[in-house]
Amino acid sequence: MRTSTSSGSNDLSGDGACTITAEAIAALVGGELIGDGSATVTAVAPLDRAEANDLSFIGNAKYSESFASSAAGVVLVDPEFRSALSKARARIIVEKPMEKMLAVLPKLYAQPRAEPGIAPTARIGKGASFGARVSIGDYAVIGDGAAVGDDCVIGSHCVVGAGAVIGARSNLYPHATLYPGVTLGERVTIHSGTRLGSDGFGYVFSGGAHAKIPHVGRCIIGDDVEIGANTTIDRGSIDDTVIGAGTKIDNLVQIAHNVRVGRLCLLVAQVGVAGSVVIEDGCVIGGQAGFAGHITIGAGAKIAGQSGVFGDVPPGETWSGYPARPHRESLRASGALFKLAGMMRRIEKLLEEHPEK
């Protein structure tokens, strides 16, 4: 499958990056240009490794020394550092410079765009439907009755199960798998190795054996969700598993059957969520946190990495530790535990000095 790249008004360099002037960057981010507006950059880099053709940024005082010595050609600068020493040919004064980089990166790095069409080696099931400008990669399998929306890209070796629905402008990277009946919203990104809609881990011990509970629910992914590589999200058993719009899920996350994740949540790598958990809108879940089943994490809650959560978490609170508890309480408990060894040594010494007691 061929790809084409659009460069807009910028010239493409040999490595796929574009060239853009400081003046154009300032206009793009709405910043104040100080210095040479004709200075050009072709890449981004941190201050300590940037070269003359790189764009960088500073928004934190701890990087002031790096800013002064940096060879970066153009730097996005928080107003706090507008007068700081720098060798940059141009500085652009702008609030939240790191956030403003999000507007510049797509201009500097033109993303390859898959050319519409269905690869000759793809396998298309009966009754499958496709919107306009769809791209289906080599050896992809599209099941019977599946529906793929406009401008979708289905990478090589992807499997889209029977009856699955993929919303417009969604992107499945190679080797992603959607089981039958999975529904994706619009602008969803699924990275390689992800499996959506597999049966959950549900059994009843009956007649001397573990009898599998049939899973008849769906796996529903909202608009603007991104799911990292090798993540697995189970379908519901008798309910649906739902991921809310705008939620971002990292690599290697496990989400079990009947889980409900709200809108605009962040789940970091290796999080494990047991069945029927509800994670409400705007939660942030640190890496390797684990959740027991049938609990609710309130809206806006934050769970620290490696926490073990066994009960409901109130909205807006920050919890940490194992078992998880309010963060300050967890810190106090950890501090007390660290002191325990010293206390034991003192007690042992007292017993040695006064064995009669």
ABEGO torsion letter per residue (X at the ends): XBBBBBAEABBBBAAGBBBBBAAAAAAAAGBBBBEBAABBBABBBBAAABBAABBBBBABAAAAAAAAABABABBBBBAAAAABBBABABBBBBBGAAAAAAAAAAAABBBBBBBBEBBAABBBBBGBBBBBGBBBBBGBBBBBGBBBBBGBBBBBGBBBBBGBBBBBGBBBBBGBBBBBGBBBBBGBBBBBGBBBGBBBBBBBBBGGBBBBBBBABBBBBBBGBBBBBGBBBBBBAABBBBBBBGBBBBBGBBBBBGBBBBBGBBBBBGBBBBBGBBBBBGBBBBBGBBBBBGBBBBBGBBBBBGBBBABBBBBGBBBBEOBBBBAAAAAAAAAAAAAAAAAAAAAAAAAAABAAX
